[in-house]
Amino acid sequence: MKSIINKLLALAFIALAFACADDTLDPLQFNFVKKGTILALRGQQLQNIYFEGKPGAEFFPRIIQGDETFDFDAEILAEDPTTLESFDIYTVKRTPNPDGTVQLDRVFLLNVPFSEFQQTDDYIRPWVSVSIPLVDILEALGLDYTNPDDVETMLTVYKFGVSIESDLNLTDGSKVLAADIVASGLFQSNQFYPAQRLTYTVTDYCTYDNSVWGGAYDATESSEFFGGYGPYTVNLSQAPGEPDRYNADNWYDSGIPIYIVFEESFDVESQVVTAPVQPGPSNRTIEGTGTYNQCTQEMTITFEYKAADGTLLDKFIWKLVRP
């Protein structure tokens, strides 16, 4: 085993040596990035990306209010932080071409001078908070959130997000360009994740409509006890006089009737659907909570199925999708 490991390590070092010998294969472009100078991400965006596994920042084109902002904190990592004069922030406009390619153009947003950095107990080195209105970013991209066609452009042309890039201007006249950091993933730690290449994630969201959930669905189960099961057919029908409640006719693929309740949503995170505690066969109980997607009319609910004495009989993720 040790022999195999040693051989693998040797191969890794050889590959690294070849990569470093050829500047075009150097993922961090060390020959172009000023040693020890980088703008590192801090604050809630870092928390979202690194610790919570979700987008650093996102917006929802269908429900833009006009007061949304792209916010991030950044700490300058440099042997001498005062060598930073300022940094320029850009967004990247995407223009589809007839041949299927996309033209990329950087559009200037704002300049942040070093004088706006502060030295506090929050971080070791000087840092700054940046807030950019979403409407300013959209204007730079030539988009109007009140125009349905532009909303569709956000959801298609920018479906992988809007790029936000920062170039550092140093006091000696040199620059640390966002383009020089071509493999930002290699920086991804809670100390060195770069703030120079960020993404404003574009997430589809449809306004809540409790009238469209009726009909047939394909149901699948992913059980902690029994593995995967399905698909099988489940039919939902809206309860008379209770527009947010729907009755399901074939829960657990056993003909068990249950009901679920949708909560009115105002953003993606509040798209919640629940199955309140309710009786099942043989004095068993059924309970679940999950999320729905109004745009695709899909839902995912985690259920617990318990015996009369409280013993957990099954715990599984129940997913309903349109056939």
Secondary structure, DSSP 8 states (H G I E B T S, - for coil): -HHHHHHHHHHHHHHHHHHHHSGGG-TT-TTTS-TT-EEEEEHHHHIIIIIS-S-SEEE-GGG--S--EEEEEEEEE-SSGGGEEEEEEEEEEEEE-TTS-EEEEEEEEEEEEGGG-B--TTSSS-EEEEEEEHHHHHHHTT--TTSHHHHHHHHHTTTT-EEEEEEEEETTS-EE-GGG---GGGG-STTT-BSSEEEEEE-------TTS--EEEEEEEEETTTEEEEEEEEEEEEETTEEEEEEEEEETTTTEEEEEEE---SSGGG-EEEEEEEE-GGG-EEEEEEEEETTTTEEEEEEEEE-TTS-EEEEEEEEEE--
